[in-house]
Amino acid sequence: MNVQDRKNSFSDLCRIKKSQGFSLLEVFVAITISLILLEGVLLTFLNSKSTYNLTNGYAQLQENARFIENYVVRNVRLAGYRSPPAQPSQFTSTTDIFTAALPYVTGTFNTGPNGSDTLTIRYQGSGNGTGTPDGTIVDCLNVAADANTIVTNTYSLTSNNELQCQAQNANSTNSNNTQILMSGVENFKVLFGEDLNGDFSADRYVRANYAYLTWSDIVSVRISLLLRSDSPVSRFKENPTFYMIGTSYTPTAADNYLRTPMSVTVLLRNQILKPF
């Protein structure tokens, strides 16, 4: 074999080696590196999604708390409101409008889901008194009530952890209507502030089933709610005990839901700032 033939053989050998591609070891190394990178991407995605869900859960609890303070509390504060007469001296007595059988505030103890309570308030509307409300006084479902029309609102929980309100309003197209106000309420407890000495200040807070409670002496209401996220977004399974104005509540099993209790005391101004 001459020199030229050797050069040609060497060139052919080089071309064969170049056309062989990656070795099996190189393929395994490439796959391993790709899996490591993919795992990092997946972990980043899962952590971001978990953080997003957790943030949304906390945002829901905060939004529900704001709704309670801005909507429910404002409505409860109307308890005992009387339609203004033509002359202040013509105000009808509170006990003549809101009788012992139908007081301006009442409730039940431990009768709802998860041992929850109910709260019922009554008040009159505002308008011309002939069926045309002026829109300043509405029921818990945001339907206006006319003057001298007694509105009855009853707050309670459903078995699906929802806060609902039953509105009895003769000026509504549905005079007895019940609707869901918000989801994510696992418990609802109520205490009633009773004035024992006539100074328009609560001397004690008692449950609705207290034997010596006089409904016409109630001047404030203390409400406690256990708010819960709609989805199980917490990273840890827990079932801690929550203390809610004189009673305790523990979820039946550990889960991943976010929970937070909130309490608010509502002064019934219409029983304190009386025009006589």
Buried (B, 14 or more C-beta within 10 A) or exposed (E): EEEEEEEEEEEEEEEEEEEEEEEEEEEEEEEEEEEEEEEEEEEEEEEEEEEEBBEBBBEBBEEBBEBBEEBBBEBBBBBBBBBEBEEEEEBEEBEEBBEEEEBBBBBBBBEBBBBBBBBBBBBBBBBEBEEEBEEEBBBBBEBBBBBBBBBBBBBBBBEEBBBBBBBBBBBBEEEEBBEEBBBBBBBBBBBBBBBEEEEBEBEEBBBBEBEEBEBBBBBBBBBBBBBBBBBEBBEEEEEEEBEBBEBEBEBEEEBBBBBBBBEBBBBBBBBBEEEE
